[in-house]
Amino acid sequence: TVTAAVPAYASRTTGPLSIQPQRGAAPAEEEDYEELKSEDLQEAGMAHIAMRSALQAFAARDYDQVERWLDAAVAAGGGRAAAQRVLAMTHLAKGEHEDAMRTLQRASASDTPGPVRARDTLSWALLHLSGGDPELGVRDALAALAQNRQLGDARGETAALHVLSLCYGMLERSGDAGRLEAAALARARAAPSPSVAQRV
C-alpha cells in the first residue's frame, strides 16, 4: 500500500506519517487550480502551494487532481524530479507498476545531489514493495536509511524506517515490522519541525 508519508518526503514537503492515505481529506478545488495556471503562477511560494495541494489530493485518492497540481507545481518553477517522484507514487497507488517504474527512472535521471539520491532510493524501495518484491524493498530501504543518517535527515530516516516496516510485514516478520514502525514513530516525534526553507 502506498503511504501518504513517502510522497510527502519525496516532494520535500511536510506531511503526516500514516500507514494508509488519509480518508476524507478535501481535494484541491478546480477554481484554485485554474488560478494557479494564471499569469500569477510565477509568484514566490506558488510551486510550494501547488505541491502541497497535490499531496492533499493524493491523501484524498483524487489522482487526476494530483497530476494537475503537479503540472502546476512544475509550471511555477518547482522541482521536476520531485514532481516525478510523487507522480510515480500516484501510479503505484493506481496499480500502474510499469508506469511508476518509467516515471521514477525519469526522476532518477533528473538530478543527483545526496538528498535527491536518498529520496530516489526510498522511492525504488516502495516500488519494489508494491511490485511484490519486499526483499529488494528491504535492500533499497536500508540503503536509503543509511543515506539519510549520513545526511542528518530525520524525516528521511523516519520514512525509510516506515517503508522497512512495510517490507518486513510483507515478509511475514511481524516482530521486526512492529519494532521498525515503533522506531519510525519515535524518530518522527524526536525530529525538529522543518523550517520554511526545508518545506519548499
Secondary structure, 3 states (H helix, E strand, C coil): CCCCHHHHHHCCCCCCCCCCCCCCCCCCCHHHHHHHCCHHHHCCCHHHHHHHHHHHHHHCCCHHHHHHHHHHHHHCCCCHHHHHHHHHHHHHHCCCHHHHHHHHHHHHHHCCCHHHHHHHHHHHHHHHHHCCCHHHHHHHHHHHHHHHHHHCCHHHHHHHHHHHHHHHHHCCCHHHHHHHHHHHHHHHHHCCCCCHHHHC
